[in-house]
Amino acid sequence: MKKNLVLLITGGFVWLMSSCLGDSSSTIEAEAAKDCQITEFTLNSGDVEELSNVKFTIDQINGLIFNLDSLPYGSDLKMAVCNLTYASTVLSLEYTPEAVGDTVMTYSETDSIDFSKPVKFIVTAYDGLTKKNYTARVNTHQIIPDTLEWEFYAKEESFPIKMKEQQVVPFAYNGQEGYLLYGQPAGAGLPYRLYFSALDDMINWEPIALEGLPTDEIMLYQMVCFDQALYVPSVNGKLYKSVDGQRWSVVGDTPYVAYIISDVKEGGRSKAALAVVIEEAGELKFAAMDGEGLWTVGETIPEDFPLIGFGKEYYSSHYNSYLMIVGGRTLSNQLTNQSWGTMDGVLWARLSDINASYFAAREGVMVTAYDDKIYLIGGIDAAGNAYRDIYESIDKGVTWQKVTALIILPDTYRARGYGSVIVDKNQYINIFGGKTSANGNVLREIWRGRINRLGF
């Protein structure tokens, strides 16, 4: 009797387990019949070679298919072959390209589909009832990546005082990184002014009390930063220095400093130095001061070397640092379009062909390194004509080519020279002030621009 009871219980348990497993299998099959997900999405096009390498993200919750990394501006997506991976239980797959209207088409892996606008996919599961909609969008850049967009950033209301000379230098004030703006007010006998603005501002300029600079004696355009201090020459051969930008004093035990050219950056065999022109025994000579205040004097400068109104920039070559200057007014009081370079501030070499004339000789040129090139902007020629043209050099100032598209300045930009040009951390070229004539007042404005792809 006990044996029969055990057999009965065991048999019932086996039957129960079999029934449960049978229900689970049926449930799995029913769920599979409802699977209508797209699991992989790729595109190919003979018109856009890189399209086959684009990775698409599939958002199953919201039914979205898209690429995170945008394709180049102007990519032709009107004839793209779409390859889809989806469940084997899908009954049908249809699509509607927004670019061609509301027509519903049956998907084929050989179809050329217009993806210039979003495409809607309708996936129907094997049960014929379950459907899932996807919207596929191919993202492309909506602006030309190599275009430089210029902006009239700050206007007269940011600069209440008219200036006849101005210089802007990047320099920290009270521990805050920003720009110091030095200006000589229009009018006779007025003291120099100093203003500060944060790096990301440039609209609001805080006035700062300025100490130690004699009225009407400073050559503001030749102010430079060297060894964490600012230096500027005076018209009577004195060299002034400030470690905070606000308080200035005369540097002692120096030769007669007629002009400051710029600083030389340290790199390779190049040692940091302040490159100047000194007057010695009635002659103007190249000279350089190192960080310890020691001076090295070079040869007499040639007649065609620029002393004022040149543009300057730095570059590296063969692990050494170089200073390059271009344009300006020479010792013989002539305008030039030549380029010169040095790695120590004492020995200088002409970089450009003496017989070449890539642009009109001019002074007040604005020069900056940007996007692996050196750009020359504007300037004022011997007839007093101001320019707003732009030239670029890919060989460190040896040759120049005029820029005719993509980064040209707009018609609303007034031609000028003698502006301060600075590239900031966000890759904007900032043009501070400038003058429409060599003897005119400073324009109270800031223009800035950035190549679009440098902001992506």
C-alpha positions as CSV (number, residue, x, y, z in Angstrom):
1,M,0.0,0.0,0.0
2,K,2.8,2.4,0.9
3,K,4.6,1.5,-2.3
4,N,1.6,2.3,-4.4
5,L,1.2,5.6,-2.6
6,V,4.8,6.6,-3.3
7,L,4.4,5.8,-6.9
8,L,1.2,7.8,-7.2
9,I,2.8,10.9,-5.6
10,T,6.0,10.6,-7.8
11,G,3.9,10.2,-10.9
12,G,1.8,13.3,-10.0
13,F,4.9,15.4,-9.4
14,V,6.4,14.3,-12.8
15,W,3.2,15.2,-14.6
16,L,3.1,18.6,-12.8
17,M,6.6,19.4,-13.8
18,S,6.0,18.4,-17.4
19,S,2.9,20.7,-17.5
20,C,4.9,23.6,-16.1
21,L,7.7,23.2,-18.6
22,G,5.2,23.0,-21.4
23,D,3.6,26.3,-20.4
24,S,7.1,28.0,-20.2
25,S,8.0,26.9,-23.7
26,S,4.7,28.2,-25.0
27,T,5.3,31.6,-23.3
28,I,8.8,31.9,-24.7
29,E,7.5,31.2,-28.2
30,A,4.7,33.7,-27.8
31,E,7.2,36.4,-26.7
32,A,9.6,35.6,-29.6
33,A,6.7,36.1,-32.0
34,K,6.4,39.7,-30.7
35,D,10.1,40.6,-31.0
36,C,10.5,43.4,-33.6
37,Q,13.6,45.2,-32.5
38,I,16.3,46.5,-34.9
39,T,19.6,45.6,-33.3
40,E,22.1,46.9,-35.8
41,F,22.1,49.8,-38.3
42,T,24.7,50.8,-40.9
43,L,24.7,52.9,-44.0
44,N,26.8,52.9,-47.2
45,S,27.0,55.4,-50.1
46,G,29.2,55.9,-53.1
47,D,28.9,59.6,-52.6
48,V,30.1,59.7,-49.0
49,E,33.0,57.2,-48.5
50,E,33.2,57.7,-44.7
51,L,29.6,56.8,-44.2
52,S,30.3,53.1,-44.0
53,N,32.5,53.8,-40.9
54,V,29.9,55.8,-39.0
55,K,28.7,54.2,-35.8
56,F,25.0,54.5,-35.1
57,T,23.4,54.4,-31.7
58,I,20.0,52.7,-31.3
59,D,17.8,54.0,-28.5
60,Q,15.3,51.1,-28.0
61,I,13.3,52.9,-25.4
62,N,12.5,56.0,-27.5
63,G,12.8,54.4,-30.9
64,L,15.7,56.6,-32.2
65,I,18.6,55.8,-34.4
66,F,21.4,58.4,-34.8
67,N,25.1,59.0,-35.1
68,L,26.9,60.8,-32.3
69,D,29.8,62.0,-34.5
70,S,28.4,64.3,-37.2
71,L,29.4,63.9,-40.8
72,P,31.1,66.7,-42.6
73,Y,29.1,69.7,-43.8
74,G,27.4,69.1,-47.2
75,S,27.5,65.3,-47.1
76,D,25.2,64.0,-49.8
77,L,22.8,61.5,-48.2
78,K,20.2,61.3,-50.9
79,M,21.2,57.8,-52.1
80,A,22.3,55.6,-49.1
81,V,22.0,51.8,-48.8
82,C,20.7,50.8,-45.4
83,N,21.7,47.5,-43.8
84,L,19.6,46.4,-40.9
85,T,19.9,43.5,-38.4
86,Y,16.7,42.4,-36.7
87,A,15.0,39.4,-35.2
88,S,14.2,36.4,-37.4
89,T,10.6,36.6,-36.2
90,V,10.0,40.0,-37.9
91,L,7.1,39.7,-40.3
92,S,7.6,42.9,-42.3
93,L,9.7,46.0,-42.3
94,E,8.6,49.3,-44.0
95,Y,10.0,52.7,-44.1
96,T,9.0,56.3,-44.9
97,P,11.6,58.8,-46.0
98,E,10.6,62.3,-44.9
99,A,12.4,63.8,-47.8
100,V,10.1,62.2,-50.3
101,G,6.8,62.6,-48.5
102,D,4.4,60.1,-46.7
103,T,4.9,57.2,-49.0
104,V,5.3,53.9,-47.2
105,M,7.8,51.5,-48.8
106,T,8.7,47.9,-48.2
107,Y,12.3,47.6,-47.0
108,S,14.9,45.9,-49.2
109,E,18.6,45.7,-48.4
110,T,19.4,46.9,-51.9
111,D,17.2,50.0,-51.8
112,S,18.8,53.5,-52.1
113,I,17.1,55.6,-49.4
114,D,17.1,59.4,-49.1
115,F,18.6,60.1,-45.6
116,S,18.9,63.9,-46.1
117,K,16.0,64.1,-43.7
118,P,14.8,61.6,-41.0
119,V,13.5,58.2,-42.1
120,K,10.8,56.4,-40.2
121,F,11.0,52.6,-40.0
122,I,7.9,50.5,-39.0
123,V,8.7,46.9,-37.9
124,T,5.9,44.4,-37.5
125,A,6.5,41.2,-35.4
126,Y,5.5,37.7,-36.5
127,D,2.2,37.8,-34.6
128,G,1.1,40.5,-37.0
129,L,-0.1,42.7,-34.2
130,T,3.1,44.0,-32.4
131,K,4.8,46.9,-34.1
132,K,7.7,49.1,-33.2
133,N,8.6,52.5,-34.8
134,Y,12.1,53.9,-35.2
135,T,13.2,57.3,-36.5
136,A,16.6,57.3,-38.1
137,R,18.5,60.6,-38.4
138,V,21.9,61.1,-39.9
139,N,23.6,64.1,-38.2
140,T,25.8,66.3,-40.3
141,H,27.6,69.6,-39.4
142,Q,25.3,72.5,-40.3
143,I,28.1,75.0,-40.8
144,I,31.2,75.0,-43.0
145,P,33.9,73.7,-40.7
146,D,36.7,75.8,-42.2
147,T,34.8,79.1,-42.1
148,L,35.9,81.7,-39.6
149,E,32.9,83.5,-38.2
150,W,33.7,87.1,-37.2
151,E,31.7,88.8,-34.5
152,F,31.5,92.5,-33.5
153,Y,32.1,91.7,-29.9
154,A,32.5,94.9,-27.9
155,K,31.5,98.4,-28.9
156,E,32.1,102.0,-27.9
157,E,30.1,101.8,-24.7
158,S,32.7,99.4,-23.3
159,F,35.5,102.0,-23.8
160,P,34.2,105.5,-22.6
161,I,37.5,107.3,-23.1
162,K,39.0,108.1,-26.5
163,M,42.6,107.0,-26.9
164,K,45.3,107.9,-29.3
165,E,47.5,105.0,-28.4
166,Q,46.6,101.6,-26.9
167,Q,48.1,98.2,-26.1
168,V,46.4,95.1,-24.7
169,V,48.4,92.3,-23.1
170,P,47.3,89.1,-21.5
171,F,48.3,89.4,-17.8
172,A,47.0,88.4,-14.4
173,Y,45.8,91.0,-12.0
174,N,45.1,90.3,-8.3
175,G,45.4,86.6,-9.1
176,Q,42.8,86.6,-11.9
177,E,43.8,85.8,-15.5
178,G,42.7,88.4,-17.9
179,Y,43.8,91.4,-20.1
180,L,45.4,94.6,-19.2
181,L,44.5,97.5,-21.5
182,Y,47.0,100.4,-21.5
183,G,45.9,103.6,-23.2
184,Q,47.0,107.2,-23.8
185,P,44.0,109.5,-23.8
186,A,43.4,111.7,-26.8
187,G,44.6,115.2,-26.0
188,A,47.8,116.7,-24.7
189,G,49.5,116.1,-21.4
190,L,47.0,113.5,-20.1
191,P,48.4,110.5,-18.0
192,Y,48.2,107.0,-19.3
193,R,45.2,104.9,-18.2
194,L,45.0,101.2,-17.3
195,Y,42.0,98.9,-17.4
196,F,41.5,95.2,-16.6
197,S,39.0,92.6,-17.9
198,A,38.7,88.9,-17.2
199,L,39.6,86.4,-20.0
200,D,35.9,85.5,-20.6
201,D,34.6,89.0,-20.4
202,M,36.2,91.8,-22.5
203,I,33.0,93.8,-22.3
204,N,33.5,95.3,-18.8
205,W,36.8,97.0,-18.1
206,E,37.8,97.9,-14.6
207,P,39.9,101.1,-14.2
208,I,43.1,100.6,-12.2
209,A,45.3,103.3,-10.7
210,L,48.6,103.4,-12.8
211,E,51.8,104.4,-11.2
212,G,55.3,105.2,-12.5
213,L,54.8,105.8,-16.2
214,P,55.8,109.4,-17.3
215,T,53.2,111.2,-19.4
216,D,53.8,111.3,-23.2
217,E,57.1,109.4,-23.0
218,I,56.1,105.7,-23.4
219,M,56.0,103.7,-26.6
220,L,53.0,101.6,-25.7
221,Y,52.9,99.5,-28.9
222,Q,56.2,98.0,-28.0
223,M,55.2,96.8,-24.5
224,V,56.0,93.1,-24.1
225,C,55.8,90.4,-21.4
226,F,59.2,88.8,-20.6
227,D,60.1,86.6,-17.6
228,Q,56.7,87.1,-15.9
229,A,57.0,90.9,-16.0
230,L,56.0,93.7,-18.4
231,Y,58.6,95.9,-20.2
232,V,58.1,99.1,-22.2
233,P,60.6,101.6,-23.7
234,S,60.4,105.3,-23.4
235,V,61.3,107.9,-26.0
236,N,64.4,108.9,-24.1
237,G,66.1,105.5,-23.9
238,K,64.8,104.3,-20.5
239,L,63.5,100.8,-20.0
240,Y,60.5,100.5,-17.6
241,K,59.4,97.3,-15.9
242,S,56.4,96.1,-13.9
243,V,55.8,92.8,-12.1
244,D,52.1,93.5,-11.4
245,G,51.1,95.6,-14.4
246,Q,50.1,98.5,-12.2
247,R,53.3,99.9,-10.6
248,W,56.2,100.7,-12.9
249,S,59.9,101.7,-12.4
250,V,63.0,102.3,-14.4
251,V,65.3,99.3,-14.9
252,G,68.8,100.3,-13.7
253,D,72.1,99.7,-15.3
254,T,70.9,99.3,-18.9
255,P,72.2,100.7,-22.2
256,Y,70.1,103.3,-24.1
257,V,67.1,101.2,-25.2
258,A,65.8,102.8,-28.3
259,Y,63.2,100.2,-29.2
260,I,61.9,96.9,-27.9
261,I,61.4,94.3,-30.6
262,S,59.9,91.5,-28.5
263,D,60.8,88.6,-26.2
264,V,62.4,85.4,-27.4
265,K,61.0,82.2,-26.0
266,E,63.1,79.5,-24.4
267,G,63.3,76.2,-26.4
268,G,66.2,73.9,-27.5
269,R,69.2,76.1,-28.0
270,S,67.1,79.2,-27.7
271,K,67.3,81.0,-24.3
272,A,64.6,83.3,-23.1
273,A,65.6,86.9,-23.7
274,L,64.3,90.4,-24.3
275,A,65.2,91.5,-27.8
276,V,65.8,95.2,-28.2
277,V,67.6,97.8,-30.3
278,I,70.0,99.9,-28.3
279,E,71.9,103.1,-29.2
280,E,75.7,102.9,-28.7
281,A,78.2,105.4,-29.9
282,G,75.7,107.0,-32.1
283,E,74.7,103.7,-33.8
284,L,71.7,101.5,-33.4
285,K,72.6,97.9,-32.6
286,F,70.8,94.6,-31.9
287,A,70.9,93.6,-28.2
288,A,69.3,91.1,-25.8
289,M,68.8,91.0,-22.0
290,D,68.4,87.6,-20.3
291,G,66.4,86.9,-17.1
292,E,69.4,87.8,-14.9
293,G,69.7,91.3,-16.4
294,L,72.8,90.4,-18.4
295,W,73.2,92.1,-21.8
296,T,74.6,90.8,-25.1
297,V,75.2,93.3,-27.9
298,G,75.2,92.4,-31.5
299,E,75.9,94.1,-34.9
300,T,74.6,97.4,-36.2
301,I,71.1,97.1,-37.6
302,P,70.7,97.3,-41.4
303,E,68.9,100.2,-43.0
304,D,66.0,98.0,-44.1
305,F,65.3,96.5,-40.7
306,P,61.9,97.5,-39.1
307,L,61.9,99.5,-35.9
308,I,58.2,100.3,-35.4
309,G,54.9,99.1,-36.7
310,F,55.9,95.5,-37.4
311,G,53.9,92.4,-36.5
312,K,55.5,89.6,-34.5
313,E,54.9,85.9,-33.8
314,Y,56.8,82.9,-32.4
315,Y,57.4,79.5,-33.9
316,S,59.4,76.3,-33.2
317,S,61.7,74.6,-35.7
318,H,64.1,71.7,-35.1
319,Y,63.4,71.9,-31.4
320,N,64.4,75.6,-31.3
321,S,62.2,78.6,-30.6
322,Y,62.2,81.5,-33.0
323,L,60.9,85.1,-33.1
324,M,59.6,86.3,-36.4
325,I,58.7,89.9,-37.3
326,V,57.1,91.2,-40.5
327,G,56.2,94.6,-42.0
328,G,56.7,97.9,-40.3
329,R,58.8,101.1,-40.7
330,T,62.5,100.7,-41.2
331,L,65.5,102.6,-39.9
332,S,65.5,104.5,-43.2
333,N,61.9,105.5,-42.6
334,Q,60.5,103.3,-45.3
335,L,57.7,100.9,-45.1
336,T,58.6,97.2,-45.7
337,N,56.9,93.9,-46.4
338,Q,59.9,91.8,-45.5
339,S,60.1,89.1,-42.7
340,W,63.0,88.7,-40.3
341,G,63.8,86.0,-37.7
342,T,66.0,85.3,-34.7
343,M,66.5,82.7,-32.1
344,D,68.5,84.8,-29.6
345,G,67.5,88.4,-30.3
346,V,71.0,89.3,-31.3
347,L,71.6,87.5,-34.6
348,W,68.9,88.3,-37.2
349,A,68.3,86.8,-40.6
350,R,66.0,87.9,-43.4
351,L,63.4,85.2,-44.0
352,S,61.7,86.4,-47.1
353,D,63.1,86.9,-50.6
354,I,64.3,90.5,-50.9
355,N,62.8,90.7,-54.4
356,A,59.5,89.2,-53.4
357,S,56.4,91.3,-52.8
358,Y,53.6,89.2,-51.4
359,F,51.6,92.2,-50.1
360,A,51.9,96.0,-50.1
361,A,54.5,97.4,-47.7
362,R,52.8,98.6,-44.6
363,E,53.0,99.4,-40.9
364,G,50.7,98.5,-38.0
365,V,50.2,94.9,-39.2
366,M,48.6,92.5,-36.8
367,V,50.1,89.0,-36.8
368,T,49.2,85.9,-35.0
369,A,49.8,82.1,-35.1
370,Y,46.5,80.2,-35.6
371,D,45.4,76.8,-36.9
372,D,49.0,75.8,-37.7
373,K,49.6,78.9,-39.8
374,I,50.7,82.5,-39.3
375,Y,48.2,85.1,-40.3
376,L,48.8,88.8,-41.1
377,I,45.8,91.1,-40.8
378,G,45.5,94.6,-42.2
379,G,47.9,97.5,-41.7
380,I,48.4,101.0,-43.2
381,D,50.4,101.7,-46.4
382,A,52.6,104.6,-47.3
383,A,49.7,106.5,-48.8
384,G,47.8,106.2,-45.5
385,N,45.4,103.6,-46.8
386,A,44.2,101.1,-44.2
387,Y,43.6,97.5,-45.1
388,R,41.3,94.7,-43.9
389,D,42.9,91.9,-46.0
390,I,44.3,88.8,-44.5
391,Y,47.4,86.9,-45.6
392,E,48.6,83.5,-44.4
393,S,52.0,81.8,-44.2
394,I,52.6,78.1,-43.9
395,D,56.4,78.4,-43.9
396,K,56.9,80.6,-40.9
397,G,56.8,83.9,-42.7
398,V,59.0,83.1,-45.7
399,T,56.1,83.4,-48.2
400,W,52.6,84.8,-47.9
401,Q,49.3,84.1,-49.7
402,K,46.3,86.3,-49.7
403,V,43.2,84.7,-48.1
404,T,40.2,85.1,-50.5
405,A,37.5,82.9,-48.8
406,L,36.3,81.3,-45.6
407,I,38.1,83.6,-43.1
408,I,37.9,87.0,-44.7
409,L,36.7,89.9,-42.6
410,P,33.2,91.2,-43.2
411,D,32.3,94.5,-44.9
412,T,31.2,95.9,-41.5
413,Y,34.8,95.6,-40.2
414,R,36.6,98.9,-40.7
415,A,40.1,98.6,-42.3
416,R,42.8,99.3,-39.7
417,G,46.3,98.8,-38.4
418,Y,47.9,99.0,-35.0
419,G,45.4,96.8,-33.2
420,S,46.3,94.2,-30.5
421,V,45.6,90.7,-31.7
422,I,45.5,87.8,-29.2
423,V,44.3,84.2,-29.6
424,D,42.5,83.0,-26.4
425,K,42.1,79.6,-24.8
426,N,38.8,79.1,-26.7
427,Q,40.6,79.5,-30.0
428,Y,39.1,82.9,-30.8
429,I,41.2,85.5,-32.6
430,N,40.6,88.8,-30.7
431,I,41.3,92.1,-32.4
432,F,41.4,94.9,-29.8
433,G,41.1,98.5,-31.1
434,G,43.3,99.5,-34.1
435,K,43.5,102.7,-36.1
436,T,42.2,103.7,-39.5
437,S,45.2,106.0,-39.9
438,A,48.6,106.1,-38.4
439,N,47.8,109.4,-36.6
440,G,44.2,108.7,-35.8
441,N,42.5,107.8,-32.6
442,V,42.0,104.2,-31.5
443,L,38.8,102.4,-32.5
444,R,36.8,101.7,-29.4
445,E,35.8,98.1,-30.3
446,I,36.8,94.4,-30.2
447,W,36.3,92.0,-33.0
448,R,36.7,88.3,-32.6
449,G,36.4,85.2,-34.7
450,R,37.0,81.4,-34.6
451,I,37.2,78.7,-37.3
452,N,34.1,76.6,-36.8
453,R,35.8,73.3,-36.5
454,L,37.9,74.5,-33.6
455,G,34.7,75.0,-31.7
456,F,33.3,71.5,-32.3
